Structures are given as C-alpha cells and as structure tokens.
Amino acid sequence: MNYWLMKSEPDAFSINDLKNRPNQTEHWDGVRNYQARNMMRDEMKLGDQVFFYHSNCAEPGIVGIMEVIREGYPDFLAFDPDDIHFDPKSNPEKPTWMMVDVKYVSTLSRTITLTELKQKQELSDLALVRRGNRLSIMPVSKQQWDFILSLE
C-alpha cells in the first residue's frame, strides 16, 4: 500500500464536500502538473490511503483521510471547453491528464496544521514541508503517515 497527501482549496472542494457526495466518493480532477499526473497514472493503486489537505486558506493543514477506489483514468474535464480545467491540447485518443476516484474515510479530530508539521524533525523529509514544493499530490512514507496520525 502507498500513502499520499492531496491538496484542495476548501472553497473549491473540501473534506466536507467529499463526505457529503453520494457514496462519499468523487473523482479527483483538475490536476495539471505532469509530475502529479504521473503519480496518479503510474503509482496510485486501489486501497492507497490519502491525507486530505486544505490549502490556500486561513489555516492550511491535514483535515482528513480518504482512500483511492479507482486507479488512474483520463480526466474527462480536459475535453470539456466549458470547464475551468479544459485543455485544448489534450486529445481523448491520447489523453494528457489523469484522475483517480477517492472515497471519504474520516475527518480528523483537529486540523494538523502546516506550521505544526514544519516544526517536527521527524517530518523534515516530508515533501510538503520542503522549500519550493508546490505539488498538489505528493507521496508520504509509512513512517511519516504513522507519525502524522500520532499528532491527532
């Protein structure tokens, strides 16, 4: 099993939005970074656990857990000219962008803030706390996963 962290701005899509979806599932669309796309396409597998991270808000941090329930497949929003994530260069025959489906698992009892994560020596190698890392999807090691959960 792999572990991940996926970011979303809570004004666009929050942990509560996922929790309130039918069957508490949703496709994770709109990723427009090649490195993040490759992780979704090549590395994310059924059953992988994912931290849901609220970004670009008053208190950014890890707010919940979700699970990958469908492995990478073409992001159909790239083909919709009326969607904000439309990419005129993406071709349905050879799609550029991918997405996965996720399912709500739980909301943490509190937000584990970015500030707190940065203060923990045990997380110095966590991609999220490294300078210049702005990816919306990043791997988390099993040790990092367990340590972060211990902070709750």
Secondary structure, DSSP 8 states (H G I E B T S, - for coil): --EEEEEE-TTTS-HHHHHHSGGGEEEE-----HHHHHIIIII--TT-EEEEEE-SSSS-EEEEEEEEEEEEEE-GGGG-TTSTT--TT-BTTB-S-EEEEEEEEEEEEEEEEHHHHHT-GGGTT-GGGSTT---SEEEE-HHHHHHHHHH-
